[in-house]
Amino acid sequence: MSGPLMDAATPLESTYSFDSDRSLVEAARRARRPARIGAWIASFAGILNLFSAAFPSHHHRLHNLNEYVPGALTSGARVVTAASGIALLALAGGLRRRN
């Protein structure tokens, strides 16, 4: 039986190679590597920001800063730090899911 359907269904064994599939998989992994590294860096920075906002240290630095700027500004800095930490974690999730 030879016809257009049978010709389209026959495998092309002479041109198919498992080695080419492996090299394509490796190329895809190498292409995703920078995104994964960026995701790890963004995750680390986001977690660091959240800890920094939750557990402020060096109160003497803030005391010196309060002499020059209002207290609401220094208190708002903690909120901005926490928000940027959450944004960095969201960014890291998006980078990790990148295909």
MMTF fields as JSON, N, C-alpha, C and O atoms, coordinates in Angstrom:
{
  "mmtfVersion": "1.0.0",
  "mmtfProducer": "UNKNOWN",
  "numBonds": 395,
  "numAtoms": 396,
  "numGroups": 99,
  "numChains": 1,
  "numModels": 1,
  "chainsPerModel": [1],
  "groupsPerChain": [99],
  "chainIdList": ["A"],
  "bondAtomList": [4, 2, 8, 6, 12, 10, 16, 14, 20, 18, 24, 22, 28, 26, 32, 30, 36, 34, 40, 38, 44, 42, 48, 46, 52, 50, 56, 54, 60, 58, 64, 62, 68, 66, 72, 70, 76, 74, 80, 78, 84, 82, 88, 86, 92, 90, 96, 94, 100, 98, 104, 102, 108, 106, 112, 110, 116, 114, 120, 118, 124, 122, 128, 126, 132, 130, 136, 134, 140, 138, 144, 142, 148, 146, 152, 150, 156, 154, 160, 158, 164, 162, 168, 166, 172, 170, 176, 174, 180, 178, 184, 182, 188, 186, 192, 190, 196, 194, 200, 198, 204, 202, 208, 206, 212, 210, 216, 214, 220, 218, 224, 222, 228, 226, 232, 230, 236, 234, 240, 238, 244, 242, 248, 246, 252, 250, 256, 254, 260, 258, 264, 262, 268, 266, 272, 270, 276, 274, 280, 278, 284, 282, 288, 286, 292, 290, 296, 294, 300, 298, 304, 302, 308, 306, 312, 310, 316, 314, 320, 318, 324, 322, 328, 326, 332, 330, 336, 334, 340, 338, 344, 342, 348, 346, 352, 350, 356, 354, 360, 358, 364, 362, 368, 366, 372, 370, 376, 374, 380, 378, 384, 382, 388, 386, 392, 390],
  "bondOrderList": [1, 1, 1, 1, 1, 1, 1, 1, 1, 1, 1, 1, 1, 1, 1, 1, 1, 1, 1, 1, 1, 1, 1, 1, 1, 1, 1, 1, 1, 1, 1, 1, 1, 1, 1, 1, 1, 1, 1, 1, 1, 1, 1, 1, 1, 1, 1, 1, 1, 1, 1, 1, 1, 1, 1, 1, 1, 1, 1, 1, 1, 1, 1, 1, 1, 1, 1, 1, 1, 1, 1, 1, 1, 1, 1, 1, 1, 1, 1, 1, 1, 1, 1, 1, 1, 1, 1, 1, 1, 1, 1, 1, 1, 1, 1, 1, 1, 1],
  "groupList": [{"groupName": "MET", "atomNameList": ["N", "CA", "C", "O"], "elementList": ["N", "C", "C", "O"], "formalChargeList": [0, 0, 0, 0], "bondAtomList": [1, 0, 2, 1, 3, 2], "bondOrderList": [1, 1, 2], "singleLetterCode": "M", "chemCompType": "L-PEPTIDE LINKING"}, {"groupName": "SER", "atomNameList": ["N", "CA", "C", "O"], "elementList": ["N", "C", "C", "O"], "formalChargeList": [0, 0, 0, 0], "bondAtomList": [1, 0, 2, 1, 3, 2], "bondOrderList": [1, 1, 2], "singleLetterCode": "S", "chemCompType": "L-PEPTIDE LINKING"}, {"groupName": "GLY", "atomNameList": ["N", "CA", "C", "O"], "elementList": ["N", "C", "C", "O"], "formalChargeList": [0, 0, 0, 0], "bondAtomList": [1, 0, 2, 1, 3, 2], "bondOrderList": [1, 1, 2], "singleLetterCode": "G", "chemCompType": "PEPTIDE LINKING"}, {"groupName": "PRO", "atomNameList": ["N", "CA", "C", "O"], "elementList": ["N", "C", "C", "O"], "formalChargeList": [0, 0, 0, 0], "bondAtomList": [1, 0, 2, 1, 3, 2], "bondOrderList": [1, 1, 2], "singleLetterCode": "P", "chemCompType": "L-PEPTIDE LINKING"}, {"groupName": "LEU", "atomNameList": ["N", "CA", "C", "O"], "elementList": ["N", "C", "C", "O"], "formalChargeList": [0, 0, 0, 0], "bondAtomList": [1, 0, 2, 1, 3, 2], "bondOrderList": [1, 1, 2], "singleLetterCode": "L", "chemCompType": "L-PEPTIDE LINKING"}, {"groupName": "ASP", "atomNameList": ["N", "CA", "C", "O"], "elementList": ["N", "C", "C", "O"], "formalChargeList": [0, 0, 0, 0], "bondAtomList": [1, 0, 2, 1, 3, 2], "bondOrderList": [1, 1, 2], "singleLetterCode": "D", "chemCompType": "L-PEPTIDE LINKING"}, {"groupName": "ALA", "atomNameList": ["N", "CA", "C", "O"], "elementList": ["N", "C", "C", "O"], "formalChargeList": [0, 0, 0, 0], "bondAtomList": [1, 0, 2, 1, 3, 2], "bondOrderList": [1, 1, 2], "singleLetterCode": "A", "chemCompType": "L-PEPTIDE LINKING"}, {"groupName": "THR", "atomNameList": ["N", "CA", "C", "O"], "elementList": ["N", "C", "C", "O"], "formalChargeList": [0, 0, 0, 0], "bondAtomList": [1, 0, 2, 1, 3, 2], "bondOrderList": [1, 1, 2], "singleLetterCode": "T", "chemCompType": "L-PEPTIDE LINKING"}, {"groupName": "GLU", "atomNameList": ["N", "CA", "C", "O"], "elementList": ["N", "C", "C", "O"], "formalChargeList": [0, 0, 0, 0], "bondAtomList": [1, 0, 2, 1, 3, 2], "bondOrderList": [1, 1, 2], "singleLetterCode": "E", "chemCompType": "L-PEPTIDE LINKING"}, {"groupName": "TYR", "atomNameList": ["N", "CA", "C", "O"], "elementList": ["N", "C", "C", "O"], "formalChargeList": [0, 0, 0, 0], "bondAtomList": [1, 0, 2, 1, 3, 2], "bondOrderList": [1, 1, 2], "singleLetterCode": "Y", "chemCompType": "L-PEPTIDE LINKING"}, {"groupName": "PHE", "atomNameList": ["N", "CA", "C", "O"], "elementList": ["N", "C", "C", "O"], "formalChargeList": [0, 0, 0, 0], "bondAtomList": [1, 0, 2, 1, 3, 2], "bondOrderList": [1, 1, 2], "singleLetterCode": "F", "chemCompType": "L-PEPTIDE LINKING"}, {"groupName": "ARG", "atomNameList": ["N", "CA", "C", "O"], "elementList": ["N", "C", "C", "O"], "formalChargeList": [0, 0, 0, 0], "bondAtomList": [1, 0, 2, 1, 3, 2], "bondOrderList": [1, 1, 2], "singleLetterCode": "R", "chemCompType": "L-PEPTIDE LINKING"}, {"groupName": "VAL", "atomNameList": ["N", "CA", "C", "O"], "elementList": ["N", "C", "C", "O"], "formalChargeList": [0, 0, 0, 0], "bondAtomList": [1, 0, 2, 1, 3, 2], "bondOrderList": [1, 1, 2], "singleLetterCode": "V", "chemCompType": "L-PEPTIDE LINKING"}, {"groupName": "ILE", "atomNameList": ["N", "CA", "C", "O"], "elementList": ["N", "C", "C", "O"], "formalChargeList": [0, 0, 0, 0], "bondAtomList": [1, 0, 2, 1, 3, 2], "bondOrderList": [1, 1, 2], "singleLetterCode": "I", "chemCompType": "L-PEPTIDE LINKING"}, {"groupName": "TRP", "atomNameList": ["N", "CA", "C", "O"], "elementList": ["N", "C", "C", "O"], "formalChargeList": [0, 0, 0, 0], "bondAtomList": [1, 0, 2, 1, 3, 2], "bondOrderList": [1, 1, 2], "singleLetterCode": "W", "chemCompType": "L-PEPTIDE LINKING"}, {"groupName": "ASN", "atomNameList": ["N", "CA", "C", "O"], "elementList": ["N", "C", "C", "O"], "formalChargeList": [0, 0, 0, 0], "bondAtomList": [1, 0, 2, 1, 3, 2], "bondOrderList": [1, 1, 2], "singleLetterCode": "N", "chemCompType": "L-PEPTIDE LINKING"}, {"groupName": "HIS", "atomNameList": ["N", "CA", "C", "O"], "elementList": ["N", "C", "C", "O"], "formalChargeList": [0, 0, 0, 0], "bondAtomList": [1, 0, 2, 1, 3, 2], "bondOrderList": [1, 1, 2], "singleLetterCode": "H", "chemCompType": "L-PEPTIDE LINKING"}],
  "groupTypeList": [0, 1, 2, 3, 4, 0, 5, 6, 6, 7, 3, 4, 8, 1, 7, 9, 1, 10, 5, 1, 5, 11, 1, 4, 12, 8, 6, 6, 11, 11, 6, 11, 11, 3, 6, 11, 13, 2, 6, 14, 13, 6, 1, 10, 6, 2, 13, 4, 15, 4, 10, 1, 6, 6, 10, 3, 1, 16, 16, 16, 11, 4, 16, 15, 4, 15, 8, 9, 12, 3, 2, 6, 4, 7, 1, 2, 6, 11, 12, 12, 7, 6, 6, 1, 2, 13, 6, 4, 4, 6, 4, 6, 2, 2, 4, 11, 11, 11, 15],
  "groupIdList": [1, 2, 3, 4, 5, 6, 7, 8, 9, 10, 11, 12, 13, 14, 15, 16, 17, 18, 19, 20, 21, 22, 23, 24, 25, 26, 27, 28, 29, 30, 31, 32, 33, 34, 35, 36, 37, 38, 39, 40, 41, 42, 43, 44, 45, 46, 47, 48, 49, 50, 51, 52, 53, 54, 55, 56, 57, 58, 59, 60, 61, 62, 63, 64, 65, 66, 67, 68, 69, 70, 71, 72, 73, 74, 75, 76, 77, 78, 79, 80, 81, 82, 83, 84, 85, 86, 87, 88, 89, 90, 91, 92, 93, 94, 95, 96, 97, 98, 99],
  "secStructList": [7, 7, 1, 2, 2, 2, 2, 2, 2, 1, 7, 7, 6, 6, 6, 7, 7, 2, 2, 2, 2, 2, 2, 2, 2, 2, 2, 2, 2, 2, 2, 2, 2, 2, 2, 2, 2, 2, 2, 2, 2, 2, 2, 2, 2, 2, 2, 2, 2, 2, 2, 2, 2, 2, 1, 7, 7, 7, 2, 2, 2, 2, 2, 2, 2, 2, 6, 6, 1, 7, 2, 2, 2, 2, 2, 2, 2, 2, 2, 2, 2, 2, 2, 2, 2, 2, 2, 2, 2, 2, 2, 2, 2, 2, 2, 2, 2, 7, 7],
  "xCoordList": [0.84, 0.0, 0.883, 1.627, 0.776, 1.559, 0.621, -0.14, 0.667, -0.189, 0.323, 1.331, -0.357, 0.131, 0.113, 0.974, -0.85, -0.9, 0.203, 0.798, 0.48, 1.524, 2.906, 3.776, 3.116, 4.417, 4.683, 5.824, 3.634, 3.805, 4.043, 4.662, 3.574, 3.7, 4.987, 5.306, 5.722, 6.939, 8.022, 8.232, 8.717, 9.762, 10.984, 11.302, 11.64, 12.878, 14.056, 14.751, 14.273, 15.298, 16.696, 17.569, 16.922, 18.271, 18.67, 19.862, 17.717, 18.06, 17.855, 18.235, 17.273, 16.998, 18.175, 18.717, 18.562, 19.688, 19.41, 18.961, 19.682, 19.511, 20.549, 20.301, 21.696, 22.735, 22.296, 22.631, 21.551, 21.072, 20.062, 20.012, 19.241, 18.307, 19.052, 18.678, 20.093, 20.874, 21.531, 21.573, 22.04, 22.679, 21.65, 21.957, 20.449, 19.389, 18.986, 18.743, 18.914, 18.564, 19.652, 19.352, 20.898, 21.999, 21.998, 22.275, 21.695, 21.619, 20.49, 20.636, 19.376, 18.254, 18.629, 18.266, 19.344, 19.789, 20.745, 20.653, 21.666, 22.616, 21.91, 22.33, 20.849, 20.121, 19.353, 19.15, 18.92, 18.164, 19.056, 18.587, 20.319, 21.225, 21.312, 21.245, 21.455, 21.51, 20.232, 20.296, 19.083, 17.84, 17.801, 17.322, 18.297, 18.33, 19.277, 18.962, 20.423, 21.375, 20.777, 20.901, 20.13, 19.463, 18.352, 18.136, 17.646, 16.578, 17.152, 16.584, 18.278, 18.903, 19.391, 19.238, 19.968, 20.461, 19.293, 19.37, 18.207, 17.039, 16.391, 15.933, 16.35, 15.789, 16.612, 16.062, 17.916, 18.785, 18.615, 18.509, 18.589, 18.433, 17.064, 16.959, 16.014, 14.678, 14.582, 14.0, 15.153, 15.139, 15.96, 15.571, 17.083, 17.919, 17.167, 17.26, 16.429, 15.63, 14.544, 14.313, 13.873, 12.818, 13.381, 12.786, 14.516, 15.129, 15.6, 15.492, 16.111, 16.57, 15.405, 15.559, 14.257, 13.088, 12.49, 12.008, 12.522, 11.91, 12.774, 12.249, 14.085, 14.982, 15.997, 17.147, 15.581, 16.525, 17.632, 17.384, 18.82, 19.945, 20.571, 20.183, 21.51, 22.244, 21.298, 21.17, 20.649, 19.73, 20.454, 19.848, 21.728, 22.467, 22.577, 22.648, 22.592, 22.618, 21.309, 21.297, 20.196, 18.903, 18.742, 18.117, 19.298, 19.215, 19.948, 19.457, 21.108, 21.856, 21.104, 21.132, 20.432, 19.68, 18.433, 18.025, 17.827, 16.619, 16.879, 15.945, 18.129, 18.453, 18.269, 18.004, 18.41, 18.361, 17.079, 16.68, 16.434, 15.204, 14.09, 14.367, 12.844, 11.739, 11.633, 12.093, 11.027, 10.887, 10.022, 10.237, 9.042, 8.17, 8.963, 8.647, 9.965, 10.774, 11.612, 11.727, 12.188, 12.987, 12.095, 12.507, 10.887, 9.95, 9.43, 9.227, 9.217, 8.754, 9.799, 9.467, 11.069, 12.143, 12.037, 12.357, 11.594, 11.434, 10.324, 10.447, 9.253, 8.149, 8.603, 8.27, 9.349, 9.845, 10.821, 10.819, 11.645, 12.576, 11.823, 12.187, 10.777, 9.983, 9.261, 9.195, 8.722, 8.033, 9.0, 8.648, 10.203, 11.18, 11.62, 11.913, 11.67, 11.987, 10.924, 11.239, 9.658, 8.563, 8.599, 8.374, 8.879, 8.96, 10.117, 9.983, 11.236, 12.364, 12.045, 12.467, 11.308, 10.917, 9.941, 10.001, 9.048, 8.136, 8.915, 8.63, 9.874, 10.731, 11.505, 11.628, 12.024, 12.755, 11.857, 12.291, 10.619, 9.686, 9.436, 9.363, 9.304, 9.115, 10.326, 10.192, 11.51, 12.739, 12.895, 13.364, 12.498, 12.621, 11.687, 12.031, 10.507, 9.532, 9.809, 9.15, 10.762, 11.072, 11.494, 12.285, 10.968, 11.325, 12.297, 12.712],
  "yCoordList": [-1.177, 0.0, 1.238, 1.507, 1.952, 3.167, 4.301, 4.195, 5.337, 6.481, 7.666, 7.552, 8.8, 9.977, 9.806, 10.355, 9.058, 8.869, 7.935, 8.172, 6.901, 5.965, 6.6, 6.341, 7.414, 8.057, 9.053, 9.207, 9.73, 10.702, 10.011, 10.598, 8.788, 8.091, 7.289, 6.827, 7.107, 6.307, 7.089, 8.268, 6.434, 7.158, 7.405, 6.632, 8.477, 8.825, 8.378, 9.199, 7.086, 6.534, 6.97, 7.081, 7.213, 7.565, 8.976, 9.244, 9.881, 11.245, 11.5, 12.564, 10.569, 10.769, 10.271, 9.198, 11.045, 10.665, 11.068, 12.182, 10.146, 10.469, 11.476, 12.237, 11.49, 12.441, 13.876, 14.781, 14.081, 15.435, 15.868, 17.045, 14.921, 15.255, 15.632, 16.587, 14.896, 15.202, 16.565, 17.31, 16.891, 18.195, 19.315, 20.399, 19.074, 20.081, 20.281, 21.409, 19.198, 19.293, 20.056, 20.91, 19.753, 20.475, 21.948, 22.796, 22.263, 23.663, 24.388, 25.552, 23.71, 24.315, 24.548, 25.573, 23.618, 23.798, 24.97, 25.765, 25.068, 26.189, 27.516, 28.525, 27.536, 28.782, 29.21, 30.404, 28.243, 28.581, 28.895, 29.433, 28.572, 28.76, 30.205, 30.416, 31.212, 32.592, 33.006, 33.746, 32.532, 32.86, 32.221, 32.834, 31.001, 30.339, 31.046, 31.213, 31.456, 32.173, 33.498, 33.883, 34.196, 35.448, 35.236, 36.076, 34.122, 33.816, 33.584, 34.045, 32.87, 32.649, 33.959, 34.177, 34.814, 36.102, 36.969, 37.595, 37.009, 37.801, 37.233, 37.99, 35.914, 35.297, 35.663, 36.022, 35.57, 35.903, 37.366, 37.673, 38.26, 39.681, 39.961, 40.781, 39.296, 39.49, 39.016, 39.698, 37.843, 37.329, 38.225, 38.483, 38.694, 39.61, 40.905, 41.418, 41.435, 42.642, 42.4, 43.243, 41.252, 40.959, 40.818, 41.323, 40.141, 40.045, 41.407, 41.715, 42.204, 43.537, 44.405, 45.193, 44.262, 45.041, 44.506, 45.275, 43.178, 42.582, 42.757, 42.967, 42.671, 42.756, 43.878, 43.613, 45.124, 46.23, 46.214, 45.972, 46.472, 46.553, 47.931, 48.75, 48.155, 49.428, 50.61, 51.511, 50.571, 51.659, 52.995, 54.047, 52.967, 54.223, 54.923, 56.151, 54.155, 54.784, 55.495, 56.616, 54.836, 55.486, 56.686, 57.675, 56.614, 57.754, 58.956, 60.082, 58.722, 59.816, 60.355, 61.557, 59.475, 59.898, 60.69, 61.596, 60.359, 61.054, 62.52, 63.321, 62.877, 64.276, 65.14, 66.337, 64.533, 65.298, 65.11, 66.017, 63.977, 63.715, 63.34, 62.847, 63.565, 63.24, 61.733, 60.919, 61.385, 59.985, 59.179, 57.98, 59.831, 59.105, 58.603, 57.548, 59.332, 58.924, 57.686, 56.773, 57.664, 56.492, 55.284, 54.154, 55.492, 54.381, 53.887, 52.687, 54.788, 54.408, 53.638, 52.86, 53.846, 53.119, 51.621, 50.804, 51.264, 49.845, 49.224, 48.086, 49.963, 49.467, 49.306, 48.317, 50.262, 50.19, 49.021, 48.341, 48.785, 47.659, 46.333, 45.44, 46.199, 44.969, 44.792, 43.679, 45.871, 45.789, 45.402, 44.621, 45.943, 45.575, 44.122, 43.455, 43.624, 42.213, 41.304, 40.292, 41.667, 40.877, 40.941, 39.934, 42.119, 42.267, 41.438, 40.85, 41.392, 40.585, 39.092, 38.346, 38.657, 37.243, 36.908, 35.817, 37.837, 37.613, 37.574, 36.752, 38.442, 38.444, 37.133, 36.575, 36.646, 35.388, 34.228, 33.339, 34.246, 33.193, 33.242, 32.199, 34.434, 34.568, 34.131, 33.517, 34.444, 34.015, 32.5, 31.884, 31.906, 30.463, 29.718, 28.644, 30.282, 29.634, 29.883, 29.294, 30.737, 31.073, 29.814, 29.013, 29.652, 28.482, 28.86, 28.007],
  "zCoordList": [0.0, 0.0, 0.0, 0.944, -1.054, -1.144, -1.51, -2.472, -0.783, -1.029, -0.228, 0.469, -0.317, 0.396, 1.911, 2.598, 2.446, 3.891, 4.364, 5.415, 3.625, 4.018, 3.9, 4.732, 2.893, 2.724, 3.846, 4.283, 4.315, 5.393, 6.725, 7.612, 6.89, 8.162, 8.276, 9.372, 7.225, 7.309, 8.027, 7.743, 8.965, 9.712, 8.842, 7.938, 9.137, 8.424, 9.275, 9.874, 9.321, 10.197, 9.807, 10.669, 8.557, 8.138, 8.59, 8.738, 8.813, 9.209, 10.688, 11.177, 11.414, 12.833, 13.655, 13.393, 14.638, 15.47, 16.909, 17.18, 17.83, 19.242, 19.703, 20.639, 19.066, 19.431, 19.169, 19.933, 18.095, 17.821, 18.87, 19.229, 19.378, 20.45, 21.72, 22.402, 22.037, 23.234, 23.138, 24.117, 21.972, 21.823, 21.9, 22.395, 21.424, 21.544, 22.996, 23.427, 23.747, 25.165, 25.918, 26.752, 25.627, 26.265, 25.898, 26.747, 24.661, 24.242, 24.967, 25.339, 25.167, 25.893, 27.353, 27.931, 27.942, 29.333, 29.462, 30.398, 28.507, 28.548, 28.352, 28.918, 27.563, 27.331, 28.574, 28.792, 29.398, 30.608, 31.79, 32.793, 31.693, 32.831, 33.318, 34.529, 32.457, 32.959, 33.701, 34.683, 33.233, 33.925, 35.304, 36.258, 35.416, 36.723, 37.683, 38.861, 37.186, 38.038, 38.477, 39.64, 37.556, 37.91, 38.917, 39.791, 38.804, 39.762, 41.152, 42.142, 41.236, 42.537, 43.156, 44.358, 42.347, 42.861, 43.328, 44.385, 42.542, 42.926, 44.188, 45.043, 44.308, 45.517, 46.749, 47.79, 46.621, 47.741, 48.15, 49.337, 47.171, 47.475, 48.091, 49.003, 47.61, 48.167, 49.599, 50.442, 49.886, 51.26, 52.172, 53.311, 51.677, 52.454, 52.764, 53.879, 51.799, 52.034, 53.068, 53.935, 52.985, 53.956, 55.367, 56.319, 55.517, 56.843, 57.338, 58.525, 56.441, 56.813, 57.292, 58.226, 56.663, 57.075, 58.372, 59.203, 58.543, 59.733, 60.983, 62.076, 60.823, 61.972, 61.758, 61.407, 61.966, 61.743, 62.806, 63.987, 62.358, 63.284, 63.173, 62.34, 64.003, 63.997, 64.233, 63.404, 65.385, 65.717, 65.845, 65.64, 66.176, 66.281, 64.928, 64.872, 63.843, 62.512, 62.238, 61.73, 62.577, 62.373, 63.29, 62.909, 64.493, 65.41, 64.82, 64.894, 64.242, 63.598, 62.389, 62.124, 61.657, 60.484, 60.875, 60.148, 62.011, 62.466, 62.796, 62.826, 63.043, 63.306, 62.054, 62.158, 60.876, 59.635, 58.836, 58.107, 58.95, 58.196, 59.168, 60.261, 58.788, 59.689, 59.946, 59.144, 61.061, 61.455, 60.503, 60.33, 59.883, 58.961, 57.754, 57.204, 57.347, 56.2, 56.528, 55.711, 57.71, 58.078, 58.343, 58.08, 58.855, 59.05, 57.712, 57.529, 56.787, 55.449, 54.68, 53.786, 55.02, 54.345, 54.623, 53.76, 55.816, 56.145, 55.3, 54.847, 55.093, 54.264, 52.81, 52.157, 52.319, 50.939, 50.792, 49.766, 51.8, 51.755, 51.709, 50.944, 52.525, 52.52, 51.185, 50.662, 50.632, 49.339, 48.217, 47.333, 48.256, 47.222, 47.384, 46.392, 48.617, 48.832, 48.247, 47.62, 48.452, 47.883, 46.358, 45.688, 45.813, 44.357, 43.782, 42.709, 44.484, 44.01, 44.046, 43.163, 45.055, 45.103, 43.978, 43.409, 43.656, 42.522, 41.207, 40.336, 41.072, 39.881, 39.765, 38.674, 40.886, 40.872, 40.438, 39.705, 40.889, 40.455, 38.964, 38.315, 38.411, 36.977, 36.185, 35.127, 36.688, 36.012, 36.063, 35.107, 37.183, 37.328, 36.377, 35.883, 36.121, 35.239, 33.773, 32.916, 33.462, 32.076, 31.314, 31.812, 30.126, 29.307, 28.234, 27.449]
}
